[in-house]
Amino acid sequence: MWQETLQLIREHLFFGVGPSRYVDEIGAYHTSEWAAVVGPASPPDSPHNVILQVLASTGAVGLVAAIAFGVVLVRLLAKRPSTWSQATLVALTAAAVALCFHFTNLWTLGPLLVLTGGAVSVTSEARHRLTTGLAAVVALSAVVLGGIGVVTETLLLHGVQRLQSGDRSGLELLDTAGRIKPWDADLSWRVGHALTLLGETQQSLSEPAAEVLGAACTQLPHSVACLNDLGDAQSLEGDDSAALNTWQESLRYDPTNVDTWLRLGSAMLALGDVSGAERSFLRAAELRPSAPEPWENLAVLYDSVGRTAEATAARERAAELRSR
């Protein structure tokens, strides 16, 4: 993964791919070895190295800024003789070492940031010099942003629950959640993902799912997860041609994604392109030799064209892989 990340960094050296964009961009650099060992089930959202993570997200500019911030922070802590400051410096050093081989997460960074904030906090005399206006703005911003997050997540939860019970008013709740946070493309994708899953049993939801995901994928360029969901929604609508185009676009951003190859093959088979479907399923089998799904799909394909012996062999191969 580090080798693939270095390739990504070389092509986005100065400014990186942007915050939270690593998971969408790294797919273009995955190798067949990655597909065989890991595959699309666990897409990496971090290179498990904080230096590479900063470089990938913000480039050399971000790394220089992070180093400058770290130097200032260490100097502040070193100047303070308190045991709290000394303990914080030790904790930060340990975290920096650990994060060279691990991914960042809120559960470990949150307490560490609170500890650091207390260690570098200003004295009571200096604190009185801070304007109350600034403190009020910070507090109000935190309340507003936190409140918006709580409201949208609640609307999403209740909207999905209503739709699961067959209550169409859930669509209004999901639409409201999206209008409250129009800048949050991840929220739009999650709404579309939920609608797509529900659309498997309630086909009328496939149309709003495709509409929401179409907008989300525009905001999330190169997102294979979003594009694959969009293709699923289009397929549920019965528009296999649109789904085919969507999955072909998805493969441009992650050509080793086995799930996308399986989707593409299914769309080709539905459109009558038997040879194209066979190539797609065989490519999926090549990328993930341990996966039974490509062989199960091949068995269905061979049955549909009367290639009985090959269908039997494919089915036996799938059964063998499932038994492992």
N, C-alpha and C positions, 0 to 999 in steps of 0.2 A: 504494500500500500504506500509506503514511503517513496518507493521508486516512481510509482504512478503520480504521486503528489508532486514530486520534483519536476516531472514533465509538465504538469499543469502550471507550476510556478514559473518555469522558464518561458511559457507562452503568455503569462500575465504578470510579468516581473515587477512592474512599478506600482500598480494599484490593486492587484489581485482580482478575484472574481466577484468580490463584494461579500458583505456579511450574510451568513446563512445560505450562501449560494454553492458552497462546496459540494453538498450532497447531489445537486443537480448537474454540476459541471464535471465531477470526477468520472462519471460513467464513460465519457469519451476516451478515457485513458486506461480503462480496464483491459486486461489481457485475457486470453483464453484460459490461462492458469487460474485467474481470479474467478472466472465463470465456473470452472470445474470444482474449485475448492469451496467457494463462498456462494456465488450466485446472487440473484436479485432479492433473495429473501431478507437479507440484512444489509441494506444500503448504508455505507459509511457516511456519517455526517461530520466526521472529524478524522484527521490523519493520525490521531493518537500521539501527537507530538505538538506541544504548544508553539514551538518556533515555526514549524511547518504550517500550523493552523493560522497563525498571524500572517505569515507570508502569503498563504493561499487566499485568505480573506481580504487583506488590505495591502499586500505587496510590500516592496522595500520601504515605501513611505510609512506604512503602518508599523513595520518592525523598528524603524528608527524612532518613531514616536513612542513605542512601547519600551524600548531600551532607555530612552530619556526619562520617561515616567518612572521606570524601575530605579534608575540612579537617584533621582530626587527622593523617592520613597525610602530607599536604603539610607541615604544621608540623614533624612529626618529622623528615622528610627535610631540610627547610630548616635545621634546627638543627645538623645534622651536617656538618662541613666536608669529609668524605672525598669523593674523586672518585667512589667507588662510589655514594654517596647522591645526588650531583649527576647522575650518569649515569642512575640509576634515576628521578629526578624528570623528566628529559628524556624517558625512555622512556615513563613513565606519561602525560605530556602528549601525546606523539605517539599513543599508543594511544587516549587519550580522543578525540582529534580523528578518528582513523581509524574508531573505533567509532560515530561519528555517521553514518557512511555504509556500515557493514559489519555483519556478524553476529558474535556472539561464538562462539568455539570453543576447545576444550581445547588445541589445538596452538599457539595463540598466547598464550592467557592463562596456560597452565601455566608456561612459562619466565619469563614476566613476574612471576608471583606468587612464584616461587622467588627471582628477583632482588630483588623488593621485600622479601621476608622476610629475606633476608640484610642488606639495607640498614638495616632497622629493628630488627634483632636486638639483644638486650641484651648488655651487656658480660659478661666472664667472671665478675666479682665479683657482679654482679646475678644471673647465671644460677645460681650456687651457692645463692642464697636460694630458688629455686623448689623446691617440694617434689618429691621423687622419686615420691611417690604420684600427683601430677597427671601427670607425664611418663609414668608406667606406664599410667595409664588411657588417655591419648591414644594411646600406642603400641599397646596392646591393642585399642582400638576400631578403629584402622586395620587391624590384622592380621585381626580378625574380619570386618569389613565387606569387606575385600579378598578374604579367603578365601571368604566366601559368594558373592561375585560370580564368582570363578573356578570354584567348584563348580557353580553353577547354569548358567553358560554352557557348561561342559563337558558337563553332563547334557543340555542342549538340543541341542548339536551332535551328540552320539552318539545321542541319541534319534531325531533326524531321519534320521541316516544309517542307523540300523537299520530304520526304517520304509520308507525308500526301497528297501531291499533286501528288503522283505517280512517283516521280523522284527517281530512284534507286541510283543515285549518293549520296544521303543522307547517304547511308551505309558507303561510303568512309569517309565522314566527321565524323561519329560516331566512326569508326575504328581509325581514326587519333587522336581523342580526347582521346581514351583509351590508345593509344601508347604514347601520351605525358605524361600521368599520370598513368603509370602501377601500381604504388603503391596504388592508390586511389580505393579501392574496392567499396566504395559507388558510385563513378562515374560509374563503370562497372555495378553495380546493376541498377542504374538509366537508363543507356543505354538499358539494358535488359528489364527493366520494360516498357520503351517507346516502344520498338520493340514488346513486348508481346501485349500491347494494340492495336498497329497498326496491329498486326497479326490477330486480330479478324475480320478485313475486308480485309486484304491482307495476305493470308495464306502463301505466299512465305517467309514472314518475320519471321515465327515461327522457322525456322531452325537456322538462325543467332541469334535469341533471346535465344534459348536453349543453343547455344554454348557460348554466352556471359555470361548468367546467371550461367552456369555450372562452369565457371572459377570464377565468382564473389562469388558464394556460397562456393567455396573452400577457398577463402580469408576471408569470413564472416561465420565462423562456428557457428552453432546454430541460424543463422538468419532465423526466420520463414517467414519474408516478402520476403526474397530472395528465399527461398525454395518454397514458395507458387507460386511465379511468375514463377519459373523454372517448376513446375508442370503444370501450365497453358500453358506455351510454349510447353511442351511435349504433352499435351493433344491436342493443336491446330495442332501439327504435326501428330496427329492420333496415338501416342504411349501411349495408356491409361495404359499399364502395367508399363512403366517407370514413368508416372505421379503418379500412385498408390504408387509405392515405395517411390517416393519423398515426397508425402504427409504423408505417414506413418512415414518417418524420421522427418518431420516437427512436427508431433504430439508428438514425443519423447521430443522435446524441449519446447512445449507448449500444454499440453494435454487438456487444456480447451478452445482452440481456436475454436470457432463455425464455422468460415469461412473454416477452414481446414477440419473439420468434414463434412461439406457440399460438399467440393471438393472431399474428399475421397469417400463419398457415390455415387457421380456422376460417378467417375471412376469405382467403383465396379459395378454399374448398367450397364455401357457401356461394361464391361467385362462379364456380365451375372451373377454376384454374387448378386442375388436379396436379399437374407437374410442378407448378409453383408451390402448392401446399406441401407436396412431398419434399421438395428441397428445403422448405422452411422447417418442417418437422425433423428432417435429418440434420439440419444445421443445429437445431436445439439439442438433439441427441449427441452431436459431436462436442458441443460446448459443455454439456453436463452429462457425462457418461453414466453417472449414478442415478439419474432421474428416470422414473418409469413413464412419466406423462408423455414425452415425445413418442414412445413406442405404442402407448395406448391410442394416441391420435393417429398414428400410422396404421394401426390395426383397423380403425374405423374407416380411414381413407381406402385401404386396400379392399375392405369388404364392399365399399360403395361402388367399386369398379370391377368387382368380380375376381380380384387377385387373391383367391382363397388361401393358397399356400403361404404367400407372403404375410397375409393377415394373421394366420395361425402362428407363424414364426415371430411376428412382432408382438402378439399377445403373450406368447411364452416368455419372450425377453422382458416384457413389462412385469409379468408375474415374478420372474426371477429377481428383478431389481427390487420389487416391493418386499420380497421375503428377506432381504438382507438386513 
